Amino acid sequence: MDGKAYIASLDDGRRVYVGGRRVGNVGTDPAFAGMVAKIAATYDHFHHDPRARDAFMTPPTDAEGMRAQAALHVDGLSHATYTSLMTLLTAADRIAAARPQAREAVAAYVAEVRAKDLRVVECITDAKGDRSRPPALQDDRDAYLRVVARRPDGIVIRGAKLHISLAAVAHEMMVIPTKAMKADEGDYAVACMVPANAPGVSIVDVGNGEAPAGADPRDFPYASRDSNSQGFVIFHDVFVPNERVFLDGETKLAATFAHALGLWVRASSMIHICDSYDVMVGLAQLIAEANGLERIEHIKSKIAEMAINATLLRGTLEASMAHATRLEGGVLAPDEVFTNAGKYHGAAQYGTMVRHLLDIAGGSAITAPSVRDLENPEVGELVRKYMGTKQSVDGAYRTQLFHAVHDLTTSAHGGARYVGILQGGGGLHTQAVVTRGRYDMARAKRMALESFGWKDPSEESALAAE
Ligand SMILES: Cc1cc2nc3c(=O)[nH]c(=O)nc-3n(C[C@H](O)[C@H](O)[C@H](O)COP(=O)(O)OP(=O)(O)OC[C@H]3O[C@@H](n4cnc5c(N)ncnc54)[C@H](O)[C@@H]3O)c2cc1C
């Protein structure tokens, strides 16, 4: 598909709602114009060439390929598509012994997505009801998406998936369980693919930190470029044919899909967080220089702490690729411990990065006049004069710096970015659980014992047994 074909493909009868109204055609509705134009442009400029499309949808085979892959995910939707396909390939590989037919079904599905140049979003997070109760003990049995009927030709599913990035503008929904399921939760152990326009699917688009209506994009440089709206996706008795069902009822395999998605989403968001960290270090230094404070001790030490965080985070990202492991089906998967520990650190320290940046920037981060004020023939020159700090620092340039800081941190977009980094791919707790579970604890315990001259008791008993 090129951009034009992508826009036309969205006029497929899907049920999308925004701000309380039903959208006729997502491809041409003004509410989606910015996002659709951006995705259409990447179809035209990056993926229309079949070689580019193949590169973007083909699993990399080495760390260099993984880095190159990241550069191809120029919009959120190609990013979600790649993550979804990698999740399916990884999960199919891990469950192949118990459900060999899943590997074939996934391979056929991935080939279809590539051939038709489709875009896929990840539907994992359920409504979840009362968080303290498992799916089968909820007051409303649909709080977790489940199979409500089985037919010879397929299944019927019911439930909702929340916070689904870019659902309204995608072609396909990858529906997978959000967590491990117990033996009596077979109806909830379901993984399948659903087209966005399938009967019974409704997508309530809730936006996600866009620039205010009518705002000048120069005042909101990130919101006007990087906002990906979120979908509240309802599956009300949706039929899914057998060939699109990868898991149905095998509770022991349910967690495999969630773990595979967690790995790929966190690996992808690490790239995004690393870039955000470096941008924040750069902005802090630029503002410090523009304010004439770059040699002041407390400013230097705050920027040093930001740079240390950015460097350690990028080091973890690099380590996750350098220690990648090859799955049986050939997919190279990033290392789980480095990925989860890195994502945790990136999300947990994000607040510190924002604090230092805002501390260094001063109040103009939220009170700088707009770029249009600067251009006003009556007041513009005076605004520019007082926003300047010295001859080498133009008031217009310094104003633009403050708009960048504002939009990255405290605007609606900045807030959405923070929540996205904290919760996207699962909250902090989920990364802590995976890191502790996969960390080489036996090695750490052995090292601890050896550090004070104690023999590992398990080695002692092995020797005694000999
Ligand atoms: C910008 C953004 C984009 C997203 N994109 C997607 C997407 O594309 N696809 C998708 O499927 N999801 C997506 N998510 C959802 C994301 O994965 C969830 O927000 C996250 O997993 C947390 O779930 P929740 O929002 O329901 O919060 P909750 O589950 O209510 O969690 C809130 C807090 O309660 C804790 N908690 C919850 N249950 C328990 C429990 N039983 N025991 C102990 N502690 C508990 C959590 O650890 C957390 O600290 C996105 C989220 C955001 C913000």
The ligand as a Gaussian input file, in Angstrom:
#p B3LYP/6-31G(d) Opt

LIG

0 1
 C       -0.088000       5.565000      26.884000
 C       -0.427000       4.129000      27.114000
 C       -0.387000       3.253000      26.042000
 C       -0.761000       1.917000      26.223000
 N       -0.791000       1.090000      25.129000
 C       -1.317000      -0.155000      25.268000
 C       -1.556000      -0.964000      24.111000
 O       -1.268000      -0.567000      22.977000
 N       -2.104000      -2.184000      24.292000
 C       -2.437000      -2.656000      25.525000
 O       -2.938000      -3.766000      25.611000
 N       -2.238000      -1.905000      26.641000
 C       -1.707000      -0.665000      26.535000
 N       -1.511000       0.117000      27.650000
 C       -1.978000      -0.394000      28.951000
 C       -0.892000      -0.659000      29.984000
 O       -0.254000      -1.870000      29.727000
 C       -1.620000      -0.633000      31.343000
 O       -1.970000       0.718000      31.595000
 C       -0.809000      -1.206000      32.464000
 O       -0.602000      -2.581000      32.279000
 C       -1.516000      -0.988000      33.818000
 O       -2.833000      -1.478000      33.769000
 P       -4.043000      -0.535000      34.202000
 O       -3.902000       0.748000      33.485000
 O       -5.302000      -1.299000      34.018000
 O       -3.797000      -0.213000      35.724000
 P       -4.009000      -1.189000      36.950000
 O       -3.896000      -2.619000      36.542000
 O       -5.238000      -0.790000      37.675000
 O       -2.715000      -0.880000      37.811000
 C       -2.596000       0.263000      38.664000
 C       -1.648000      -0.105000      39.795000
 O       -2.200000      -1.168000      40.567000
 C       -1.269000      -2.258000      40.639000
 N       -2.055000      -3.507000      40.587000
 C       -3.053000      -3.828000      39.712000
 N       -3.543000      -5.061000      39.984000
 C       -2.842000      -5.529000      41.032000
 C       -2.885000      -6.746000      41.782000
 N       -3.741000      -7.723000      41.501000
 N       -1.990000      -6.898000      42.788000
 C       -1.100000      -5.925000      43.084000
 N       -1.022000      -4.742000      42.424000
 C       -1.880000      -4.547000      41.414000
 C       -0.355000      -2.097000      39.438000
 O        0.927000      -2.711000      39.653000
 C       -0.259000      -0.583000      39.337000
 O        0.721000      -0.120000      40.231000
 C       -1.121000       1.448000      27.509000
 C       -1.121000       2.326000      28.588000
 C       -0.797000       3.652000      28.401000
 C       -0.865000       4.586000      29.584000

